[in-house]
Amino acid sequence: MTKRYIPIVSFLLVFIFTFSGCAVQSLSNVSASAPLPVAASPVILSSLSNATVTDIEATLENIYTQVNPSVVNIRVVQKQEVTLPTLPEIPGFPFFNIPTPQGPQEYYSSGLGSGFVWDKEGDIVTNNHVVSGADRISVTFEDGTVVSGKVIGSDPDSDLAVVKVDMSADQLRPVQLADSTQAQVGQLAVAIGNPFGLEGTMTVGFVSALGRLLPADSQSTGGLTYSIPDVIQTDAAINPGNSGGVLVDRDGRVIGVTAAIESSGGSNAGIGFAIPSAIVQKVVPVLIKSGHYEHPWLGVSGLSLNPDIAIAMELKPEQRGALIIDITPGSPADKAGLHGSDRQTTIDGEQVRIGGDVITAIDGQTVNTFDDVVTYLARSTEIGQTITLDILSQGKESQVKLKLAARPETQK
């Protein structure tokens, strides 16, 4: 199973033909046996009274009426160039020697995604992967109004971008944000966007997991890759074209921005991911103001300590924490004297690096997994802030203070 970023993309080869497909991290054919969305169980529905069903329907209708005017369809066009090979002539067969385009040729790729109105000033929020590299952007509103847009800010590390449109304030319906840190598994989750270009589509499900890590579609100039923390997982149907749309709660407030799916066939398999509103609320205002967002940076990579690794490092099997594998030279962690893994061992037939320092707490907050480190940095810290790490090094406990720096620049 591979995580797939989900704008719809089509390519127009100006001198040959047109075809369409999905923009994903790795391409594969859609399987004929790909899982289909599961309908609500007749047993569950039959156990509900007519009044209860009516209340549920009224709630969903109100959510759609409230939120859909805030959701937009985003179409992007990008000019690209391809060099066609020179075809050799076939002696004696003039029929086959018809002149064909050769050398550099222009073609255009177009893509569809979703977005939503952020404020009355014409700021539209979407995923960075929807608009990255676009030469032209058009934004379609619920009433059919189509306007041009321009990217004024983007952040590959959180996969968020802001597109500016020229619209009067009375035509704009900004969304309301909820606090995603208060979301609970099992609560209602409603996705609204433009799957496969079908504008204004609403799907309904639940928050099915919290605290996921989603690899960012970028890397630093030094080759480092990062992950988006605190991501919300949902079973509300999300498909290509939903990217940049909204995931809202029962009150119609945005808890996340739909961004990716887990699927072997490229379409909904019941596992979708949304960037949490807590991150959106931090990043978007800065993008609007300055065009880019700098993330606080520690400068370590690692993994979560488990019983097998703990035993290999001569620690108690129940010991938990974030094992540091590598430290970036010149980073805050490097300057503070932290140590990465210095040896390898074999666990279940696989080579595992061990021996590095183990982070067990940050500013007094217990760290059980490496994900806890990433989430704390994103939620609770700023560049230049001094944090205190509780460290387990060679079995000895200590505390280390360090000042966070700005994460190295990233690129698509």
C-alpha positions as CSV (number, residue, x, y, z in Angstrom):
1,M,0.0,0.0,0.0
2,T,1.3,3.4,-0.9
3,K,0.3,6.9,0.3
4,R,-1.0,8.9,-2.6
5,Y,-1.3,12.6,-3.0
6,I,-4.6,13.3,-4.7
7,P,-5.1,16.0,-7.2
8,I,-6.4,14.9,-10.6
9,V,-3.9,15.5,-13.4
10,S,-4.3,15.3,-17.1
11,F,-1.7,16.0,-19.9
12,L,-2.4,17.7,-23.2
13,L,0.3,16.9,-25.8
14,V,-0.5,19.8,-28.2
15,F,0.6,17.8,-31.3
16,I,-0.5,14.3,-30.3
17,F,-3.3,13.5,-27.9
18,T,-4.9,14.0,-24.5
19,F,-5.0,11.6,-21.6
20,S,-5.8,11.8,-17.9
21,G,-4.8,10.1,-14.6
22,C,-3.9,10.6,-11.0
23,A,-0.9,12.5,-9.6
24,V,0.6,10.2,-7.0
25,Q,3.9,9.5,-5.5
26,S,4.1,6.2,-7.4
27,L,1.9,5.4,-10.3
28,S,0.1,2.1,-10.8
29,N,-2.9,0.8,-12.8
30,V,-6.3,0.9,-11.0
31,S,-7.0,-2.6,-10.0
32,A,-10.4,-4.1,-11.1
33,S,-10.6,-5.6,-7.6
34,A,-9.9,-2.3,-5.8
35,P,-11.9,-2.0,-2.6
36,L,-15.2,-0.2,-3.0
37,P,-16.7,2.1,-0.4
38,V,-18.7,0.1,2.2
39,A,-22.4,1.1,2.5
40,A,-23.9,1.7,5.9
41,S,-25.0,-1.6,7.5
42,P,-28.7,-2.3,7.1
43,V,-28.7,-3.7,10.6
44,I,-27.4,-0.3,12.0
45,L,-29.9,1.7,9.9
46,S,-32.8,-0.6,10.9
47,S,-32.0,0.0,14.6
48,L,-32.4,3.8,14.3
49,S,-35.8,5.4,14.7
50,N,-37.3,7.6,12.0
51,A,-36.7,10.6,14.3
52,T,-33.1,9.7,14.7
53,V,-32.5,9.3,11.0
54,T,-34.3,12.6,10.3
55,D,-32.0,14.3,12.9
56,I,-28.9,12.9,11.2
57,E,-30.0,13.9,7.8
58,A,-30.9,17.4,9.0
59,T,-27.4,17.7,10.6
60,L,-25.7,16.7,7.4
61,E,-27.8,18.9,5.3
62,N,-27.0,21.9,7.5
63,I,-23.2,21.1,7.3
64,Y,-23.4,21.0,3.5
65,T,-25.4,24.3,3.3
66,Q,-22.9,26.0,5.7
67,V,-19.6,24.7,4.3
68,N,-20.0,24.0,0.6
69,P,-20.1,27.8,-0.4
70,S,-16.6,28.0,1.2
71,V,-15.1,25.2,-0.9
72,V,-13.7,25.9,-4.3
73,N,-12.5,23.9,-7.3
74,I,-8.9,24.7,-8.3
75,R,-7.6,24.1,-11.8
76,V,-3.9,24.5,-12.6
77,V,-2.0,24.5,-15.9
78,Q,1.7,24.0,-16.2
79,K,3.7,24.5,-19.4
80,Q,6.4,21.9,-20.0
81,E,8.8,20.9,-22.7
82,V,9.7,17.6,-24.1
83,T,12.3,16.7,-26.8
84,L,11.2,14.2,-29.3
85,P,13.8,12.0,-31.0
86,T,14.6,12.3,-34.7
87,L,13.1,9.3,-36.6
88,P,15.3,7.7,-39.2
89,E,14.1,7.4,-42.8
90,I,13.2,4.0,-44.1
91,P,14.7,3.5,-47.6
92,G,12.1,2.3,-50.1
93,F,9.1,3.0,-47.9
94,P,8.1,6.7,-48.5
95,F,4.7,6.0,-47.0
96,F,6.4,5.7,-43.6
97,N,8.5,8.8,-44.0
98,I,5.7,11.3,-43.2
99,P,7.1,14.4,-41.5
100,T,6.5,14.3,-37.7
101,P,7.3,16.8,-34.9
102,Q,10.9,16.5,-33.8
103,G,13.1,18.2,-31.2
104,P,11.8,20.5,-28.4
105,Q,8.0,20.6,-28.2
106,E,5.7,22.3,-25.8
107,Y,2.9,20.6,-24.0
108,Y,0.7,21.4,-21.0
109,S,-0.2,19.5,-17.9
110,S,-3.4,20.4,-16.2
111,G,-4.7,19.3,-12.8
112,L,-7.7,19.6,-10.6
113,G,-7.8,20.0,-6.8
114,S,-9.8,21.7,-4.1
115,G,-9.4,24.6,-1.8
116,F,-11.4,26.7,0.7
117,V,-12.0,30.4,1.5
118,W,-9.8,31.5,4.4
119,D,-10.9,35.2,4.8
120,K,-12.7,38.1,3.3
121,E,-9.5,39.4,1.6
122,G,-9.5,36.7,-1.1
123,D,-7.1,34.2,0.4
124,I,-7.8,30.6,-0.6
125,V,-6.1,27.7,1.2
126,T,-5.1,24.5,-0.6
127,N,-2.4,21.8,-0.7
128,N,1.0,22.8,-1.9
129,H,1.1,19.8,-4.2
130,V,-2.0,21.0,-5.9
131,V,-0.5,24.3,-7.1
132,S,3.2,23.7,-7.0
133,G,4.8,24.7,-10.4
134,A,1.5,26.0,-11.8
135,D,1.8,28.6,-14.6
136,R,-1.9,29.4,-14.5
137,I,-4.5,28.9,-11.7
138,S,-8.3,29.3,-12.0
139,V,-10.6,29.1,-9.0
140,T,-14.3,28.1,-9.4
141,F,-16.8,29.0,-6.7
142,E,-20.0,27.2,-5.7
143,D,-22.1,29.6,-7.8
144,G,-20.0,29.0,-10.9
145,T,-17.9,32.1,-10.7
146,V,-14.5,31.5,-12.2
147,V,-11.5,33.8,-11.3
148,S,-7.8,33.7,-11.8
149,G,-5.6,33.0,-8.8
150,K,-2.0,33.5,-7.8
151,V,0.1,31.7,-5.3
152,I,1.3,34.1,-2.6
153,G,2.7,31.6,-0.1
154,S,3.6,28.0,0.0
155,D,5.1,25.5,2.5
156,P,6.1,22.1,1.1
157,D,6.9,20.8,4.7
158,S,3.2,21.1,5.7
159,D,1.9,20.7,2.2
160,L,-0.1,24.0,2.5
161,A,-0.3,26.9,0.1
162,V,-2.3,30.1,-0.2
163,V,-3.8,31.3,-3.5
164,K,-5.0,35.0,-3.8
165,V,-8.1,35.8,-5.8
166,D,-9.6,39.2,-6.6
167,M,-13.2,39.0,-5.3
168,S,-15.4,41.3,-3.3
169,A,-15.7,40.5,0.4
170,D,-19.5,39.9,0.1
171,Q,-18.8,37.1,-2.3
172,L,-16.5,35.2,0.1
173,R,-17.6,32.8,2.8
174,P,-14.6,32.0,5.0
175,V,-14.6,28.7,6.9
176,Q,-14.6,28.3,10.6
177,L,-11.8,26.3,12.2
178,A,-12.0,23.8,15.1
179,D,-9.2,22.8,17.4
180,S,-7.9,19.6,15.9
181,T,-6.1,18.8,19.2
182,Q,-9.5,18.1,20.7
183,A,-10.6,15.7,18.0
184,Q,-11.5,12.2,19.1
185,V,-11.5,8.9,17.3
186,G,-15.2,8.0,16.5
187,Q,-16.4,11.6,16.0
188,L,-18.3,12.5,12.9
189,A,-16.0,13.6,10.0
190,V,-17.4,15.1,6.8
191,A,-15.2,15.7,3.7
192,I,-16.2,18.3,1.1
193,G,-14.3,18.8,-2.1
194,N,-14.1,18.0,-5.8
195,P,-13.2,14.3,-6.3
196,F,-12.5,13.5,-9.9
197,G,-13.6,17.1,-10.7
198,L,-17.1,16.5,-9.4
199,E,-17.6,19.9,-7.6
200,G,-19.3,20.2,-4.3
201,T,-19.2,16.5,-3.3
202,M,-19.8,15.6,0.4
203,T,-18.8,12.3,1.9
204,V,-19.4,11.2,5.5
205,G,-17.4,9.0,7.9
206,F,-15.6,9.2,11.2
207,V,-12.2,10.1,12.6
208,S,-10.6,6.7,12.5
209,A,-7.2,7.5,14.0
210,L,-5.2,10.4,15.3
211,G,-1.5,11.3,15.4
212,R,-0.4,9.9,12.1
213,L,2.8,11.0,10.4
214,L,2.5,11.9,6.7
215,P,5.7,12.2,4.7
216,A,6.0,15.7,3.2
217,D,6.3,15.9,-0.5
218,S,9.6,17.7,-0.3
219,Q,13.2,17.4,0.9
220,S,15.8,19.8,2.3
221,T,18.7,21.0,0.2
222,G,20.8,18.6,2.1
223,G,18.6,15.7,1.1
224,L,16.7,15.4,4.4
225,T,13.0,14.6,4.3
226,Y,10.4,15.6,6.8
227,S,7.0,14.4,8.0
228,I,3.8,16.3,8.8
229,P,2.8,15.3,12.3
230,D,-0.5,15.0,14.1
231,V,-2.3,14.0,10.9
232,I,-6.0,13.0,11.1
233,Q,-7.1,9.7,9.6
234,T,-10.6,9.3,8.4
235,D,-12.8,6.7,6.6
236,A,-14.8,9.4,4.9
237,A,-14.4,8.8,1.2
238,I,-11.5,10.8,-0.2
239,N,-10.4,10.5,-3.9
240,P,-8.2,12.2,-6.5
241,G,-9.3,15.8,-6.7
242,N,-10.1,16.1,-2.9
243,S,-6.7,17.5,-2.2
244,G,-7.0,20.9,-0.5
245,G,-10.6,20.4,0.5
246,V,-12.0,20.3,4.0
247,L,-12.6,17.7,6.7
248,V,-15.2,19.2,9.1
249,D,-16.8,18.2,12.4
250,R,-20.5,18.0,13.3
251,D,-20.7,21.8,13.6
252,G,-19.2,22.4,10.2
253,R,-15.9,23.6,11.5
254,V,-12.7,22.6,9.8
255,I,-10.6,20.0,11.6
256,G,-8.3,19.2,8.7
257,V,-7.3,19.7,5.1
258,T,-7.7,16.5,3.0
259,A,-4.4,15.7,1.5
260,A,-3.6,12.0,0.8
261,I,-5.0,8.5,0.8
262,E,-3.6,5.0,1.4
263,S,-4.6,2.9,-1.6
264,S,-3.2,0.3,-3.9
265,G,-5.5,1.4,-6.7
266,G,-5.3,5.2,-6.5
267,S,-8.9,5.7,-5.2
268,N,-10.7,5.5,-1.9
269,A,-10.0,2.4,0.2
270,G,-11.3,3.9,3.4
271,I,-8.1,5.4,4.7
272,G,-7.7,9.1,4.1
273,F,-5.4,11.7,5.7
274,A,-6.0,15.3,6.6
275,I,-3.5,17.9,7.8
276,P,-4.8,19.1,11.2
277,S,-6.2,22.5,11.7
278,A,-3.7,23.1,14.6
279,I,-1.0,23.2,11.9
280,V,-3.1,25.1,9.4
281,Q,-3.8,27.8,12.0
282,K,0.0,28.2,12.6
283,V,1.2,28.1,9.0
284,V,-1.5,29.9,6.9
285,P,-1.4,33.3,8.6
286,V,2.4,33.4,8.1
287,L,2.1,32.4,4.5
288,I,-0.3,35.2,3.9
289,K,2.0,37.7,5.6
290,S,5.5,36.6,4.4
291,G,5.0,34.0,1.7
292,H,6.9,31.2,3.5
293,Y,6.9,29.4,6.9
294,E,10.0,28.4,8.9
295,H,9.7,25.3,11.1
296,P,11.5,24.9,14.4
297,W,14.3,22.4,13.9
298,L,16.2,20.0,16.2
299,G,18.3,18.3,13.6
300,V,17.8,14.6,14.4
301,S,16.3,11.5,12.7
302,G,15.4,8.4,14.5
303,L,12.9,5.8,15.5
304,S,10.8,4.7,18.4
305,L,12.4,2.5,21.0
306,N,10.8,-0.9,21.3
307,P,11.5,-3.9,23.6
308,D,13.8,-5.6,21.1
309,I,15.9,-2.5,20.6
310,A,15.9,-1.7,24.3
311,I,17.3,-5.2,25.1
312,A,19.9,-4.9,22.4
313,M,21.0,-1.6,24.0
314,E,21.0,-3.3,27.5
315,L,18.1,-1.2,28.7
316,K,14.9,-2.4,30.4
317,P,12.5,-4.0,27.9
318,E,9.8,-1.5,29.0
319,Q,11.9,1.5,28.4
320,R,10.3,3.8,25.8
321,G,11.5,6.9,24.0
322,A,12.9,8.3,20.7
323,L,16.1,6.7,19.7
324,I,18.4,9.1,17.8
325,I,19.9,7.5,14.7
326,D,21.5,10.4,12.9
327,I,22.3,14.0,13.8
328,T,22.7,16.7,11.1
329,P,26.1,18.5,11.4
330,G,25.8,22.0,12.6
331,S,22.2,21.5,13.9
332,P,21.0,22.4,17.4
333,A,21.3,18.7,18.4
334,D,24.9,18.6,17.2
335,K,25.9,21.8,19.0
336,A,24.3,20.4,22.2
337,G,26.5,17.3,22.0
338,L,23.8,14.7,21.4
339,H,24.9,11.4,19.9
340,G,23.5,9.3,17.1
341,S,23.7,5.5,16.7
342,D,27.2,4.1,16.6
343,R,26.7,0.4,15.9
344,Q,24.4,-2.1,14.3
345,T,22.6,-5.3,15.5
346,T,20.4,-7.9,13.8
347,I,16.8,-8.1,15.0
348,D,14.5,-10.7,13.3
349,G,17.0,-10.9,10.4
350,E,17.1,-7.1,9.8
351,Q,20.0,-4.8,10.4
352,V,19.1,-2.1,13.0
353,R,21.2,0.8,14.1
354,I,21.4,1.2,17.9
355,G,23.5,2.9,20.5
356,G,22.3,6.5,20.1
357,D,20.9,8.8,22.8
358,V,17.3,8.2,23.7
359,I,15.0,11.2,24.2
360,T,12.6,10.4,27.1
361,A,11.0,13.8,27.6
362,I,10.8,17.3,26.2
363,D,10.1,20.2,28.6
364,G,8.7,17.7,31.1
365,Q,6.4,16.1,28.5
366,T,6.9,12.3,28.3
367,V,8.2,11.0,25.0
368,N,7.2,7.4,24.2
369,T,7.8,7.5,20.4
370,F,9.7,9.4,17.9
371,D,6.4,10.7,16.6
372,D,6.0,12.5,20.0
373,V,9.1,14.5,19.3
374,V,7.9,15.6,15.8
375,T,4.5,16.5,17.1
376,Y,5.8,18.5,20.1
377,L,8.1,20.6,17.9
378,A,5.3,21.4,15.5
379,R,2.6,22.1,18.1
380,S,4.5,23.8,21.0
381,T,7.7,25.4,19.9
382,E,9.1,28.3,17.9
383,I,12.4,29.1,16.3
384,G,14.8,30.4,18.8
385,Q,13.0,28.8,21.7
386,T,15.1,26.9,24.3
387,I,13.9,23.5,25.1
388,T,15.0,20.9,27.7
389,L,15.5,17.3,26.7
390,D,15.6,14.4,29.1
391,I,18.2,12.1,27.7
392,L,19.2,8.5,28.3
393,S,22.8,8.1,27.1
394,Q,24.6,4.8,27.6
395,G,22.1,3.9,30.3
396,K,22.7,7.2,32.2
397,E,20.1,9.9,32.6
398,S,20.8,13.6,32.0
399,Q,19.2,16.8,30.8
400,V,20.3,18.9,27.8
401,K,19.1,22.4,27.0
402,L,19.3,23.6,23.4
403,K,18.0,26.4,21.2
404,L,15.9,25.5,18.2
405,A,16.9,26.8,14.8
406,A,15.0,27.2,11.5
407,R,14.7,24.0,9.5
408,P,16.9,24.0,6.3
409,E,15.1,25.2,3.2
410,T,13.1,22.5,1.4
411,Q,12.4,21.9,-2.3
412,K,9.9,20.0,-4.3
